[in-house]
Amino acid sequence: MLATGLAACLTAASAQAQGVAPQPVGPARGVVQLSASATQEIAQDTLAVTLGVTRDGSQATDVQTQLKQVLDAALAEARRAARPGQIDVRTGAFSMFPRYDNKGRIVGWQGNAQLLLEGQDMAGIGQLAGKLSASMNVQQVAYGLSRAARESAESALLGQAIGRWQAKAHDVAKAFGAPGYGVGELSIQSGEPGFDQGVQPMLMRSVKAESMADAPLPVAPGKGVVSVSVSGSMVLNPAASAPR
């Protein structure tokens, strides 16, 4: 910083000595930062359901065996209904935790296992979750957008966001009395929120499995928001004949 300041002083002194007005040292003049965005609400077309089972016991191996039996049976049932992209099935977390007494000694074990159902066949996933709820509890229900729906929306929003950025740049150039502008560096970003959690985990755990057995899980998707933003710099260009 000291070297830069010294160089600026020397440049100014030299210019004054030659009778020439010193040029400013720093960022280029006439550069304006702008941003614009476009958003759209789209009906959510993807459902993800997390089912879980918990077992307790005095021996870790016994707890693991019980969890594996429940998970294997549920997985076999789910795979019979699986269809790629429509109903996808995969295992989730599998964990074991020791239980301690008031003296810090291990007196037992608790284990948890999860099974995940997700895809675009919401009705089918709801029916399958109802069947599996006899042995596993529904822990979470979430809605989202498929990749195809998101990419289609982003493609349409991209042109809108760029058009809004160009309109802003045109207005800025006109306000400064510049006949045109140039485009500097641009950054384009797109995104959407993650899965929308429609049911809180604690609420679902409070429902007894026998009361939900074989009953289809209610499905009520909402809307997801997709957005595309354009940000970057424009350079006022007095030499241009007309704004672009």
PyMOL commands that set and color helices and strands:
alter all, ss='L'
color gray80, all
select helices_A, chain A and resi 2-17+60-81+122-132+147-175+201-205+209-212
alter helices_A, ss='H'
color red, helices_A
select strands_A, chain A and resi 31-43+46-57+88-100+106-119+137-144+181-191+196-199+223-236
alter strands_A, ss='S'
color yellow, strands_A
deselect
rebuild
show_as cartoon
